[in-house]
Amino acid sequence: MPESNKVLVAAVLAALGYIAKLILHEFMAWRRRKARSLARLLRLSSLLNAAYVAFAIQSRNRDRLASIIKGSHPDEAHSPQGYDDLLSTMYDRFAPEEKELHAIIRGITTHALKPINDAMIEWLDSDVEFRVQKGARGERGELAAKLNALAGHLLLWRAKYETWIPNHPAHALVYLADEKEHGLGFPTGLEKVIDRVIESF
């Protein structure tokens, strides 16, 4: 093979090697971005699961306390405005067992739900990938809409919390979409949409 051909073949091989290296680099960068995106969604999913568990435990204690109050104060325990109205109205007349349950319910609000909701607000504030896909079709668009609804819900939840809880020991619950309709409810079906998007990775 003539020397000029050898040089040409070597140059072509070097160029192909460089292109292959670029493609591999871009592929690895894409995989890292995809892994980071998946990790972010898994983090939000775990926060939502923690919030669900805390809310479920709080609801069981709330129902138990409401039942005790209605049993011990049948003539006074009228609550057309919901659970928090019942608990806060009867707060000054609580027996020791009722005070203990109220403290547990309030503690879940302040030491479980508040930090979890704050972490979700931080997640949403730092998100530059999922919330911006409002016009996307399918699950990505649905996820964006639900995440933006979640942001509105959590900001209103925090506003009510700051007004309702710190200086008002009789209050134990922060509800937005109850009988008093103080704000937006939690976006239903969010967890399922997140699960479907996670499965698509």
C-alpha positions as CSV (number, residue, x, y, z in Angstrom):
1,M,0.0,0.0,0.0
2,P,1.4,3.4,-0.9
3,E,2.5,5.6,1.9
4,S,-0.1,8.2,1.1
5,N,-2.9,5.6,1.4
6,K,-1.5,4.5,4.7
7,V,-1.6,8.1,6.0
8,L,-5.2,8.4,4.7
9,V,-6.4,5.2,6.3
10,A,-4.7,6.2,9.6
11,A,-6.4,9.6,9.4
12,V,-9.8,8.0,8.7
13,L,-9.4,5.6,11.6
14,A,-8.3,8.4,13.9
15,A,-11.4,10.4,12.9
16,L,-13.7,7.4,13.4
17,G,-12.1,6.8,16.8
18,Y,-12.7,10.4,17.7
19,I,-16.3,10.3,16.6
20,A,-16.9,7.1,18.4
21,K,-15.4,8.6,21.6
22,L,-17.7,11.7,21.2
23,I,-20.7,9.4,20.7
24,L,-19.8,7.4,23.8
25,H,-19.2,10.5,25.8
26,E,-22.6,11.9,24.8
27,F,-24.3,8.6,25.6
28,M,-22.7,8.4,29.0
29,A,-23.7,12.1,29.7
30,W,-27.3,11.3,28.6
31,R,-27.4,8.2,30.9
32,R,-26.1,10.4,33.8
33,R,-28.8,13.0,33.2
34,K,-31.4,10.3,33.0
35,A,-30.2,8.8,36.3
36,R,-30.3,12.2,38.0
37,S,-33.8,12.8,36.7
38,L,-34.9,9.4,38.0
39,A,-33.3,10.0,41.3
40,R,-35.1,13.3,41.7
41,L,-38.5,11.7,40.9
42,L,-37.8,8.9,43.4
43,R,-37.0,11.5,46.0
44,L,-40.3,13.2,45.5
45,S,-42.1,9.9,45.5
46,S,-40.5,9.0,48.8
47,L,-41.6,12.4,50.3
48,L,-45.1,11.8,49.1
49,N,-45.1,8.4,50.6
50,A,-43.9,9.8,53.9
51,A,-46.6,12.5,53.8
52,Y,-49.2,9.8,53.1
53,V,-48.1,7.6,56.1
54,A,-48.0,10.6,58.5
55,F,-51.4,11.8,57.3
56,A,-52.9,8.3,57.7
57,I,-51.6,7.9,61.3
58,Q,-52.7,11.4,62.1
59,S,-56.2,10.7,60.7
60,R,-56.5,7.6,62.9
61,N,-55.6,9.6,66.0
62,R,-57.9,12.4,64.9
63,D,-60.9,10.0,64.5
64,R,-60.1,8.4,67.8
65,L,-60.0,11.8,69.6
66,A,-63.2,13.0,67.9
67,S,-64.9,9.8,69.1
68,I,-63.7,10.3,72.7
69,I,-64.8,13.9,72.7
70,K,-68.3,13.1,71.3
71,G,-68.6,10.3,73.9
72,S,-67.5,12.5,76.9
73,H,-69.2,15.7,75.8
74,P,-72.3,14.6,73.9
75,D,-74.2,17.8,74.5
76,E,-71.3,20.2,73.7
77,A,-69.4,18.5,70.9
78,H,-71.1,20.0,67.8
79,S,-68.8,20.6,64.9
80,P,-70.5,21.8,61.7
81,Q,-67.1,23.1,60.5
82,G,-65.0,19.9,60.7
83,Y,-62.4,18.2,62.8
84,D,-60.2,21.2,63.7
85,D,-63.2,23.2,64.8
86,L,-64.3,20.3,67.1
87,L,-60.8,19.9,68.5
88,S,-60.0,23.6,69.0
89,T,-63.5,24.3,70.5
90,M,-63.2,21.6,73.1
91,Y,-59.5,22.1,73.8
92,D,-59.9,23.9,77.1
93,R,-62.1,21.1,78.4
94,F,-59.9,18.1,77.5
95,A,-59.4,15.3,79.9
96,P,-55.7,14.0,80.2
97,E,-56.2,11.3,77.6
98,E,-57.7,13.9,75.2
99,K,-54.8,16.3,75.8
100,E,-52.3,13.5,75.0
101,L,-54.0,12.6,71.8
102,H,-54.3,16.2,70.8
103,A,-50.6,16.7,71.4
104,I,-49.8,13.7,69.2
105,I,-52.0,15.0,66.4
106,R,-50.4,18.5,66.7
107,G,-47.0,17.0,66.8
108,I,-47.5,15.1,63.6
109,T,-48.5,18.4,62.0
110,T,-45.5,20.3,63.3
111,H,-42.8,17.7,63.3
112,A,-43.8,15.4,60.4
113,L,-46.1,17.1,57.9
114,K,-44.4,20.5,58.1
115,P,-40.9,19.3,57.4
116,I,-42.1,16.9,54.6
117,N,-44.1,19.7,53.0
118,D,-41.1,22.1,53.3
119,A,-38.9,19.5,51.6
120,M,-41.5,19.1,48.8
121,I,-41.6,22.9,48.3
122,E,-37.8,22.9,48.1
123,W,-38.0,20.1,45.5
124,L,-40.5,21.9,43.4
125,D,-38.6,25.3,43.6
126,S,-35.4,23.6,42.4
127,D,-37.1,21.6,39.6
128,V,-36.3,22.8,36.1
129,E,-37.3,19.7,34.3
130,F,-40.7,18.3,35.1
131,R,-42.8,21.3,36.0
132,V,-41.9,23.1,32.8
133,Q,-43.4,20.4,30.5
134,K,-46.9,21.8,30.7
135,G,-47.5,21.5,27.0
136,A,-46.1,18.0,26.7
137,R,-48.4,15.2,25.7
138,G,-49.2,12.2,27.8
139,E,-47.7,11.5,31.3
140,R,-45.1,14.3,31.2
141,G,-47.7,16.9,30.5
142,E,-50.0,15.4,33.2
143,L,-47.2,15.3,35.6
144,A,-46.3,19.0,35.0
145,A,-49.9,20.0,35.6
146,K,-50.1,18.0,38.9
147,L,-46.7,19.3,40.1
148,N,-47.8,22.9,39.6
149,A,-51.1,22.1,41.4
150,L,-49.0,20.6,44.2
151,A,-46.9,23.7,44.4
152,G,-50.1,25.8,44.9
153,H,-51.5,23.5,47.5
154,L,-48.2,23.4,49.5
155,L,-47.7,27.1,49.5
156,L,-51.3,27.7,50.7
157,W,-50.8,24.9,53.3
158,R,-47.7,26.6,54.6
159,A,-49.4,30.0,54.7
160,K,-52.3,28.5,56.8
161,Y,-49.8,26.6,59.0
162,E,-47.9,29.8,59.9
163,T,-51.2,31.6,60.7
164,W,-53.0,28.6,62.3
165,I,-50.4,26.7,64.4
166,P,-47.4,28.4,66.0
167,N,-49.3,30.8,68.4
168,H,-52.5,28.8,68.6
169,P,-52.0,25.7,70.7
170,A,-55.7,24.7,70.4
171,H,-55.2,24.1,66.6
172,A,-53.8,20.7,65.6
173,L,-54.7,20.2,62.0
174,V,-54.0,22.1,58.8
175,Y,-56.7,21.3,56.2
176,L,-57.3,23.3,53.0
177,A,-60.1,21.4,51.2
178,D,-62.4,20.7,54.2
179,E,-65.7,22.2,55.2
180,K,-64.0,25.6,55.6
181,E,-62.5,25.6,52.1
182,H,-59.4,27.6,53.0
183,G,-57.5,26.6,49.9
184,L,-56.7,24.1,47.2
185,G,-56.8,20.4,47.9
186,F,-54.0,17.9,47.2
187,P,-53.8,17.0,43.5
188,T,-55.4,13.5,43.3
189,G,-53.6,10.9,41.3
190,L,-50.2,12.5,41.5
191,E,-48.5,9.5,42.9
192,K,-49.8,7.2,40.1
193,V,-48.6,9.7,37.5
194,I,-45.2,9.8,39.1
195,D,-45.1,6.0,39.2
196,R,-45.9,5.8,35.5
197,V,-43.2,8.3,34.6
198,I,-40.7,6.4,36.7
199,E,-41.6,3.2,34.9
200,S,-40.9,5.0,31.6
201,F,-37.2,5.6,32.5
